[in-house]
Every structure is written in C-alpha cells, then in structure tokens.
C-alpha cells in the first residue's frame, strides 16, 4: 500500500510538473499563464514531498519531506487568488501591493516550517501514528498551522466567489470553461469540508488527490476551450459596449475575443469562431485578411456589403507585445465611417460634377486631361480633345426662355455621353460649351466619335416646357495628338481644340472640324 500510494503521488507530481512546463512554454508569456504555471509547480512540490513522506520509515525522514512539502503548500492559496483574479480581471487582487502582501503571508508559513524543530509554530508536537493502513505523521497543530488553514479557506472562498461572479458577467461563449473551473473548485471545497469534520482516509492527506482532480478540470478548460489563449478572458463593460468593433487575435492567428459591435459587422463570428483560424473565419474579407497577415501595424478602409446598403469602415490592425517586445497577438479595431465617407463623396461630387447636367465640371476635366497626358505619354499613344458649343444658344434662351435653355444643356450632355466609349470622359466647359477627352483616339476614331455626338444632339427634339419642342444643334472642334509626350500642355491642347471649334462655326455650324494630325483631313463639313 505504501509503494502504491507513493507511486500514485509521484505520478501526480510529475503530471503537475509536466503540465506546468507545457503551460509555461505555451502561455508563460502572459500573466495568466505564468501564475497557472507557478500554481502547478507548488502542487507538484506538495505531491512529490508527500510521496517522500509516505515512503520514509523514520520520523526525521518524514519531517524532512514534510518541510519539502512546505516549499509549495504556503504558496498554493496565494497563487490561487492571483490566478482567479487574473482570470476574471479583478485588478485590485493582482496589483503589486496585494500580491506582495499575500507572498509575505506565505513566507511566514515557510519560515515556521523550517524553524519548527525549535519554535514549534507549525507543529506543537509530532510523532508517528502506526494505526492506519500506513504509518503517518501525528502532530498537534500550532498557531501558524491554523493561520495558514484560515488563509487557505479565505483563498478558496475568494477564488470561488470570483468564478461565480465571472459566470454571470462573461459572454455565453466563455461560460463552458467557467463551469469547468467552478467544477474543479468544488472538489477542494468538498475535501476541505471533510477535513473540518475530521473525516479522512485513515490518516492519509487527500488534498493532493483533490487538487489533481481540480487541475484536471483546469486542463480541460485549457485544451478544450483554449482558456490561456484568451488574454484576458474576462472583458470589461467598456469593451462590450464600445460602438467600434474589436477583434483580438492571438500570436497563432486564432480569434481570441471580439465584442458585440464586431458581431454585427461580421455575422460569421460566433461561439464556434473562438480559437478558430481568423483568416478562415473572415476569408471573404480579403483586404482585411491581407492586412492582418502583414505583420505590421496598418490603417486601411474596407467595405461590407454592396450598393446603397454597403457600410464603410476605417480599420486599424495593431500588434500586441509584452514588455520585452515579444509578439502576443494583434487587435483589429474598426470604426463605422459610412456617413462620413458618403458625405465626403458627396462633397467631392459637388466639387467635380456640374449640378445642372450631372457630368464633370471644368476643374475635374482639366485634372482628367492631365492624367490622360501622363498615361498616354508612357507609350507615346494618341489622344484627342473635343470642344463643342450649342449653336445660337443666346437666341434659344430669348425665344423659349432660360428653363428651356437648361433643358437643352441637359439634352446635349445626355446625347454626347451616350456616344462616348467607356474610357472617354465628357464635361461641361462653361455656359453652352462642353468638352470631351478621347483616350487613345487617333484622328479617324476621334472624327467618327465627334460625328456621332453631333448627330445625337441634332436628331432629337427637346421639350421647351410649354408643350412645344425645339431642335438643338452643336458645332464640334477636335484637336488630335498623334503621339502624346510629357511636354504636352493642357491649355495649349484646349486652345487648339477651340480653334477647330471656331472653324466649324465659321463654316456654318452643326459641323465637325478636326485639326492637329497628319491624317485628320482638315475641315470636314457634316450637316443635315
């Protein structure tokens, strides 16, 4: 029986030590992982020392191994309080001053254990009781023993209370691991109640066995629910009620935590996503995954949804490091920027779009021409500038009124844009004048497009607003550049297109004039 119990206790001690090593190397960089590793070490020392005590035949040997146990026993309550406080983020209980006070109390018990031969603060008297199934130490408890017992009782109570509170404040997808932790805590409680009533197993200390079962529950929480990978598991009310979305990702790229705002943005987040690969869960958000994988802090915009229902966000990925600079994970913070973005787009539109016709205004047209010059100059490609003006617009206003004039301008804008290619752009140049830039168009292509635009303007009647219709025509001037170079000047291009427009007007209006390229064919008159 002695050897069997010793073997079991030694196995428990080795298991505790192994679990402590695994915990330290996997999560020792976090405060929660460090405290759990220390707690497991104290339990390992306690169990191993008790195995040595059982195997020892003499009282001196038993007292030696009892002293070895007290290298771990006094620190178990301290580690338990700090561990549960870290676990539920009860900061007052793990701040430095509190931890030092608890360690001092544990140190007093260690001092009593190693001065017991002459101070008798732990055991008032000791002997061997041979009446049980194995010979065990028989002792009369001293004052420090009772102080430590009371401390252990208080520590167990505090830890249990913290876990119960956490059960009601923790989101539902963390409650399973909380229940496992509470189940583990219940085992030492039952053992302690038996101890207070003097119930034991024939003099054998059952605490190492109950602690082993409790640690098993903690191990299940660690393995099954990745308890130590969530740093910390508990979150404050501020985190849950933030309007900005937050996703916490650990160093291995797994989702460790997220708040309610994140869940509204990414419905794929949920209970099953905790500890899942973040890039797999959020795979359809490509730009988000790319920035999360970049290994540097970044700020970027991204959108969720399509069309008018889409939402725009400003996202920040920040990497978390410990004081030594070791990476611990990253925080993804995103803020809904939809209204601001839409307002900016609207202001941009107002600054670049002509409010009457809905096409580009002069300022944006000049910018577009500059960009076209840069793009075409790389490969010396052609381009063309088209200027057009409504014929006799002043007379039209005087005859039909200014509202009819506005309708005529809208009609021209629709007519010319309907004939442009996808790469071309039209703009209102001012008054009754319009302009187009034809990307990559040589003289032949530019003439054909201008002819189509002229016909589209002239072929459709415009409502005057008084149940009358009027016919509108326009004159077109086209300037072509056969091979664009970086030396091209926007004002010069527009000036030459204006010269071509003057030629079309001088020839009788409702015409297209093309100049500026060898194959342009000079002035060509097209009329109806």
N, C-alpha and C positions, 0 to 999 in steps of 0.2 A: 504493500500500500504506500509506504514511504517513497519508494522509487517511482511508482506510477504517478503520485501527486506531484513529485518533483519534476518528472518528465513533462507533465501537462503544464505546470507553471513555467518551466523553461521554454516550452513551445510558445506559450502566451507571450513571454518576454521577448523571444526572437521575433514573433509576429508583430508585436508593438514596435520593435526597433526597425523592422523592415518597412512597416507602414510609415514610420517617421521619416525614413530615408526617401521613400517614394514621394511623400508629401512635400518634403523639403526641396527635392530636385525638380518636382513638377510645379509647385506653387510657393516655394520658400521665398520667392522674391516679393510676395505680397504679405502684408501684416497678418492677415487671417491664416495663411498657410504656415507662416513662421510660428505663430502661437500654437496651432494644432500640432505641429511637429514637436515642439517643446513639451506639450501635454503628453504626447505619446512616449517621449523619452522618459518622462517621470514615471509613467505607468510601467514601462519596460524595466526600469531600475527597481521599482517596487516589486514586480512579479519575480524578477530574477533573484533579488535579495531574499524573498520569501522562500523560493526554491532552495537556496543555500541554507536558510534557517531550518527547513524541514529535514534536510539531509544531515545536518550537523548533530553529532551524538552528545556533545558536551555543552554545558551552559555557556562557557566562554565563547565557543564557536557560534552558538545560537545568538548571543548578544552581538558578536561581530557582524553577522549577517543582518541582524535587526538594525544595527547602525547603518549598514549599506542601504537598507530599505529607506531610511530616513534622509537619504540624499535625494529621494524622489517624492516621498509621501507629503512633506510640508508644502511642496510647490504645486501639488495637484489642484487644491482649491483656487490658488491664485491664477493658474493657467486656465482653469475652467471659467472663472469670472471674466478674464480678459478675452477669452475665445468667444463666449456667448455675447459679450458686449460688442466685440468687433463684428460678429455675425449679424446682429440686428442694428448696428451702428449707434449704440448707446455711448456717446462720446465721453460723457463725464466719467465713465467707469474705465476707460482705457487711456485717459490722458496721463501724462508722465507722472505727475504728483501722486495720483491714485495708485498707479502701478508700483511706484517706489514704496508707498506705504504698505501695500499688500506683500511685496517682497520682504520688507522688514519684518512683518509678522511671521512669514515663513522662515526667515533666517533665525528668529528666536527659537522656533521649534528645532531647527537643525542644531543650534547651539546646545539646547537641552539634551538632545540625543547623544551628542559626543562628549558631554560632561556628566553623563548620567551616573558614572561609577562613583562620583564623589558629591555631586549636587542633588541627585535624585529628583530632578524636576519633572522628568517624564515618567519614570517608574519609581515609586517609593520603595518597592522591594520586588525581587524577581526570584524565580525558581523554575523547576521543570515539572509539568503535570503529566505523569505517565499513564493516567487512567483512560485516556481516549484511544482512538484507533492508532494514533501515532503520538509520540512524546512531543509536547508543545510547551512553549514558554508560559509560565504562570506568573502574573505580576499584579501588583497593586498600583492603580493609576495615580500619578502625581498631578500637580496643578497645571503644568504645561500641556499634559496629555488632554485634560479637559478643555483647556483653552483652544487647542488645535481641533478637538472634536466639535466644539461650538462653531469655530471658524469654518470647518468643513460643512456643517449643517447650514450656516448662513450662505456660503458659496453655492451650495446645491439649490437653496431656495431662490437666490438671486438669478442663477442661470435658468432655472425653470420658469421664473416669472418673466424673464426677458424673452424666452422662446414662446411662451403663451401670448405675450403682447405682440410679438412678431407675427404670430399666426393670424392675427386679426388685422394687421397693418400691411402685410405683404401681399402683392398681387397673386391671383389664384394660381398662376403657373409656377409659383415657388412654394405653394402650400404642401405639396407632397414631401419635399425634402424637410420642411419644418416639422411635419408629422413624424418623419423618421427620427429627427433629432429629439423630439419630445418622447418618442418611444424609447430611445436609448437612455434618456434622462430618468425615465420611470424605473428602470432596472436598479440603479444605485439607490434610488429612494426606497424601494421595497427592501433592499438589503439593509439599508440604514434603519428602517423601522424594526426589522427583526433584531438588529444589533441592540437597539434601545431597550427592547423587551427581553434581552438576554437569550434570544434564540440563535443558536449557531449549529454548525455541523460537527459536533463532538470536538469542539475547541479549535477547529480549522477556520482560519480567516477566509471568508468567502468574497471579500471585496475585490481581489484581483480578477476573480471569475465574473463578477457582475460588471466590472469595468470593461472586461474583454467583450461582453455582450453589447455594452453601450458603445464601445468603439466600433464594433461590427456594424451597428446601425449607422454610425457616422461614416464608416467606409462605404456603405451602400449609397448614402447621400452624395458622397464624393464621386463615386464611379457612375452611378445611375443618373444622377441629376447634375453632375459637374459642379458641385457646390463651391469648390475652391476656385473655379474658373470665373465665377461672377464676383467682381471686386468693386465694391462690396455688394452682397445680395440685397440687403435692405436698401430702400431708397426713400428719400425724404418726400414730404408733401410737395415741396417745391418742384422736384423732379417730375412728379406725376401730373402736376397742374400747369406745367410750362406750355405756353402756346407754341413754342418752337419744338420741332421733333428732334429726338435724340436717340441714337443707336450706339450702344457700346459694343465694341468688337475686341476680342482678346488677341494675344500675340499669334495664335494659330489661325486667325481668320474666322473664328466662330463667333456667332452672335451671343453676347453675354447678357445684354439687357436692352430694353427700349421702353419708352414712355407711351402714354395713350395717344399723344399727338402723332407719334411715328406710326402707330397702328392705323390711324385714319388716312394717312398718306399711302402706306404700303399694306394693303389688306393681307398680303401673303405672310406678314409677321403674325405670330400667334404662339401658343404654348409649345407646339412642336418645333418651332424655329429656335428656341433657346438651345445653345450648344451646337446648332447646325451651321454648316458652312455658309458664311454670309453671301459669298458670290453665287452660290447655288440658289439660295432663297431669293436674292434680288437680281437674278440673272437677266430679267427682261429690261432692267435699267442699266444699259451698257455703259453710259458715261459715268454713272455712279460707281460701278464696279471697277472701271479703269482707274479712277482717282483713288479708290480705296486701296488698290494694288500698287500704287505708285511709290509707296514708302516715304513720301514727303508730305508735309502739310500743304494743303491746297484749298483754294476757293474757286467755285465754279457754279454756273447756273444750270439748271435742268428742269425739264417739264414732265408732268404726269398727265396723261390723257391727251385727247386730240380736239382740235377745233375750238369752238367757243367754250366748251366745258373743261378745257385743259387748265391746269394750275401750274404756276411758275414758282420756282424755289431758288433761293440762294443757298448753296451748300458749302460747308466747311468741314474738311477732314483734318483732325488734329491728332498727332501721335502722343501717347502717354508714356512717360518714362519715370523710373524711380530715381531717387536722389543720386544714384551712381551713373545714371544715363542709360540703364538697361531698358530696352523697349518692353512695355507691358501690354500694349494694345493700342486701340485708337478710338476716338469719339467722332461720330458723324452727326453734325448739327445742321439742321436745315430749317430755314425760315420762309414762310409763305410770302412771296413777293409778287403775287399775281396782280393786285390792284396797282402797285407802283409800276410794274412792268407795262401794264396796259396804259397807264397814264403817260408813261414815257413814250410808248409807241404812238399814242395819240398826239402828243406834243411834237414828236418827230414828224408825224404825218402832216400836222398843221404847218410845220416849218418847211416841208418839202413838196407838199401837194397843193395844187391850185384848188381853192374851195369851190369854185363855180363848175369847172369841168371834170374835176376828180383825177386829172393827170398831173405829172410833175410840173413844178414851177421853174422859173428861170434859174434860181440858185442851184437846185438839185440837178438841173440839166447841165449847167457848167461843170459841176462835180463829175457827172457821168461822162462827159466828153473827156475830161482829164484822165479818168480811169481807162477809157477806151484807148486813148493815145498810148498810155503805159502798156496796156495789154497787147495792142496791135504792133507796137514798136519792137517787141521782143523778136518777132519773126518777120518784120517788115511787111505786114499784111495790109490790105486796103481797108478803107472805111469811107463813109460819106456823111455829110451834113446836109439836111434838108430844111429850108425855111419856107413857110407858106403863109399867105395872108389872104383873108377874106376879101373878095372883090366888092368895092363900093359899100363898105360896111357903114360909113357915115350916112349915106343915103338910105340904107336899110333901116337904121335907127330912126331917122327922121320920118320915114314913111310908115313904118309899122310900130315904132316905139321901142324903148330900151329893153322891155321884157322880152320882146320878140328877138332883139339882138342877142340877149343872153341865151335864148333857145338855139339861135343859130350857132353860137360858140359851142354849146354842148353838142350839137349835131356834128360839127366839124371834128370835135375831139373823139366822138364815137366812130365816125367814119374813118379817120386816119388810123386809129389804133386797131381797127378791125382788119386792116391790110398789112400791118407790120408782122414781122416774124418774131418768134419768142425772144431772140437775142437783141431785138431793136427796142428803142425807147422813144416815146413822144412826150412833149412838154408844151405848156402854154408859155410863149415867149413874152407876152405882154399885149394888152389891148386885143386887136383882132389877129395877132401874129402867133404862129405856132412853130415848133422846131422838132426835128427828129434826128437821132443819130443812128446810122445803119451800120451795124457791126460786121466787119469783114466783107462789105459790099463793094464790088468794083463798079465801074461806070454803067455797065449793061444792067446789072442787077438793081442798082440804085435808080436808074431811069424807069425800069419796069415797076418797081415799088411805088415810085412817085406818081406814075401814070395811074396805077390802081387807086391810090389815095385820091387823086384828082377826080377820077370817075365816081368814086364812092361818095364824095362830097356833092357832086353835081347831080347825081342820078336820083336823089331822094328829096322830096319836098319837106319843108319844115313848117310845123304849126305856128301860127302867129299868136294864138291865144284868143282870137276873135272869130273863130270858125273859118279862118282864111289860111291858106298855105302859100308859102313863098319858096322860090328856088334860090339856092345859095351856091356860089362858085368860089373857087380859090385859085390863086396863082402860086406856082412852086418854083423855087430856086434850089438847085442841087450842086454842091461842090464835092468832087471826088478826089481822094488822095490814093494814088496807086500803091505806094509803099510808105507806110507811116514810119516816121522816125521820132526819136525823143525830142528833136528840136521843134516839133510842131507846136504852134501857138494857138490857143483856143480862140482868142479874139480874132486872129487872122483867118482862121477857118470859118468863123461865123461871118466875118466881113466879106469873104469871097462868096459864101452862100447867099448873102444879102445882095451882092452884085448880080448873081444869077437870077434872083427873085426880081430885081429891077428890070432885067432883060425880059422876063416873062410878062411883067406888067406892061412894059413898053410895046410888046408885040401884040397886045390886045386882051390880056388877062385870060383866066381859065386855061392856062398853059403851063408846061413844064420846060424849064431851061436847065441844061446841065453843062457845067464847065469844070475845068481843072484836071482832066485826064486825057491822054492821047486818043483813047477810043470813045470819048464821050459824044462825039458827033456834033459838038457845038450846040446851037439852039435848035430845038425841035418843037414845033408847034402842034399841039393836040387840042382840038376844040370840038364842040358839039353843035 
